Amino acid sequence: MAKTSFSTIFIAAAVSAVVAFGTSYFVMKSGKAAVSQPTGDEASAYVKQALMNDPGMLDDVFLALQNAREEGQAKTALSAIESVKPALYADKRDQALGPETAKYTVVEFFDYNCGFCKTAALWTRQQLEEHPDDFRIIFKDLPLLEGRAPGSQEASIAAMAVWKQGADLFRKFHFSMMEAKGGFDSERIDQIAGDAGVDVAKMRADMLANKAEFEKHLSDNFALATALSIDGTPAFIADGIFVSGANIPLLQQLLDEKLAES
């Protein structure tokens, strides 16, 4: 039996995806007007011919498919956001920076071991510095990498304990953790906390004394993430709009639009 080439399998999969998506994109791209809805076989043949004529069209259609998928996710998340607003914005256990009267509030689900979260932290830190009266961020610890990267959950519980020592110390600790490379063990967390000015002995005592409370908080964050179909970090609710990943351009656009309303 002849071996099927990878490109053949790839094109077949692409055709199947495109046919499922519909041929409207290809009709629009080619400039031809559709007079009737094609059958499955006709659509498949049309797509194959279009790909032969313009292979670069494949990149465009995959982008269209991705955008459609993300739009669908965003719509689903938007309806879910309305049903969980109190848990998102009014959980007094959450760490938060920026005034409650800020024009723009973003909720971030994050993991201290998440590389993209560290990238996003550069942006959130900058906004807190540039817009101290108009920018607020609420942190939702979501240590999804626990078990795969060292210390995700311990880092989250340490942050909750540091929060009890005040917002200023938490801010220093949080962004120091986000600047750190690699995983975390207890010794490294203590070192970062100490360098940030945290009372490490008190932090450890609070971690022990409030262990059940902090773990319940994390459990509630996971339940909230599930309700919002969040399965990765970072994930943002930016002024009521769902933003997946470290999509800094979109976060910045939403912030600029909000600030321009005044």
N, C-alpha and C positions, 0 to 999 in steps of 0.2 A: 504494500500500500504506500502510495506517495505521501511524504511528510508534508503536512499543511504548514505553510510559512506563517511566521508571526504577523506579518503585514496583512495577510489574508484574514486571519482571525480578528485582527484589530479593525480592519475595514468592515467586516461583517458585524462586529459589535457596534461600531459607529453607526452603521446603517440602521440597525435595530433600534438604537437609541433615538436616532433622528426621526425615523418613521413613527416611533411612539410619541415623540415631541410634536410631530406634524410637519408638513411640507411647506407651510406658509413662509417660513424663513427663507427657504431656497427659492421660492417663487418671487419673493420680494427682492432677494439678492440678485436674481437673474433678470429682473425687470419684466418678467412675463406675467400676464394676468391669468389667474385660474378661473375657468368657467364652471367647474364642478369639482366636488370632493372626490379625489382619486381613491381607487380601491387600494388595499394593502400591497398587492403585487405591483400595481402601477406606481404607487408612491415609492416602493423600494427601488424599482427600475429608474425612476426619475432621480432619486437621490444618488444612486450609483453613478449615473451619467454625469450629474452635476459635480460629483467629487472627482471624476476623471478629467472633466474640463477645467476645474479650478480646485486643485488639492488644498490650497491655502484656506478654502472655505471651511475645512474641517475644524481648524482652530477657532474660527468665528462661531460655528454652531455649538462647539463645546462650551464656549464662553456664554452663549445664549442659554444653553441648558443649565449651566452653573448659576447664572443670574436668576433664571426662573425658579430654580430650587431654593436659592437664598431668599427670594421674594416670598415664596410660599412659607418658608420657615419664619420669616419676619412677621407675616400676617398671623400665623399661628401664635407666635410669641406675644404679639400685640394684644390679642384677646385674652391670653393667659395673664398678662401683666395687670390688666384691670382687676382681675379676680384676686390678686395677691398683693395689692398695693400696700396695705398696712405692714405686711411682713417685709416688703422691700424697703420701705421708707421710714417706718416708725418703730423698728425693733431697737429698743434702748440698749440692748446688749452689744450692738454693732459698734465697731470703731468707725469714726467719721472725722474728716478734716474739712474745714470751711464752715461758714455760718449757715444756720438753718434758713436764713432769709436770702440765700444766694439765688441768683436768677437761673443758674444752671446746676442741676444735680445729676451726678452719675453714680450708679451702683455698679461695683466691680466684683465679680466672682473670680477669685485668683488662688494660685498656689505659689508658695515661696520658691519652689523648685522649677517653676515654669519659665522657660526662656522667653517666650513671647510676653508673659506677664512682666518680666524685667524690662523688656523693650517699651511696653505701655507705661510702665512706671516713670520713665524719663519724661513722657508727655504729661502725666498727671502731676508730677512734681513741678514742672514748668508752669502749668496752669494755676496751681496753688500760689506760686510766687508772683505770677503776672496779674492774676485776678483774685486777690485775697478776699474781696467782698462779694464776688459774683460767681465763684466756683466752689462747689462742695462735692466731696466724694465719700460714699459710704462703702465700706469694705465688707465683703462676704467671704470669709475664709472657706476655701473649698479644696482641701488637700487630696486631689484626685491622684496625685503621683505617689501617694504613700504606698510603700512596698516596691516601687520601681526606682524611686530616687530617695536617698537617705534623708529622714527627718522632716518630711512635709507636715505631718500632723503635729509633731512636737514644736515645730516652728510656729504653727498657727496657735497652739495653746499658749506658747510663750508670748506671742503678740497680744493675746487676750489678757494675759497677766500684766504685761507692760501697760496696757490701756488703763489699768487701775491706778497707775502712777501719773496719769495725766496725758493730755493730747500732745503736748510738746515733746515729751520723751517718746511717746509712741511714734510720732512723725519721724524723729531721728532714727529710731530703731527700724521702723518699717522700710524706709528708703535705704538704710544701710544693708538690710537683709536683701533688698532687691538689687543692690549693687554687687553683692557677693556672688562669686562664681563657684560652681560645684554644689555638692550636697551639704547637709547640715547634720552634725552630731551635737550632743549636749555641750561639749566643750566649746565648739565653734559658736553656737548660739549664745552661750554665756559671754564669750569674748566680744562678739558684736554688740551685745546688750551693754556690757561694761564700757566699751568704747563710745557708745551713744549716751552715756551718763545714767543708764538705768541702774537702780539698786538691784543687783543680781540676786542677792540673798532673798530679798523680798519677792522678787519675781518667781523664784523657785518655790518659795513658801506658798505663794498664791496659786501657783500651778498645782501644787499638791492639795491645798485646802479646797480649791474650787474645781477639782478634776471632773467631777460628775456634771457640774454646771457647764463647764467649757465643752465637754464632750456632747452634752445635750444641744448646745448651741451649734456645734458642727453638724450634728445629726439633722437639726432643723434647716441648716443651710443646704444640706444635701437634698432634703425633701423639697425645699423651695426650688432648687436647681432642676430637679426632676419635673416639677410642675411647669417649669418654663422650657422644658426639653433641652436644657443645657447639659451637655456631656463633655465639655472641654473648657479649658481656660486659656486666656482670659475670655470672659463674656461680660458685656456691659448692657445696662439699661441706661441709656443716655437721654435724659430729659423725657423719659417715657418711651423711647425708641430702642428696640433691640439691636445691638451691634455685636456681631460674632468675631472673636479674634482681636488681634492688635491692629485694628483698622484705624490707624491714626488719622488719615485724611478725612474719613467720615466723621470721626469724633470731633475733629477740629471744625469741620463744616457745620455740624450741628451746634457747636459752641458759638461760632461766629454768627450764625443766624439768630441765635437766642440773644446774644449781646447787642445785635443790631436792632432789635425790637424796641429798645428804650428810646 
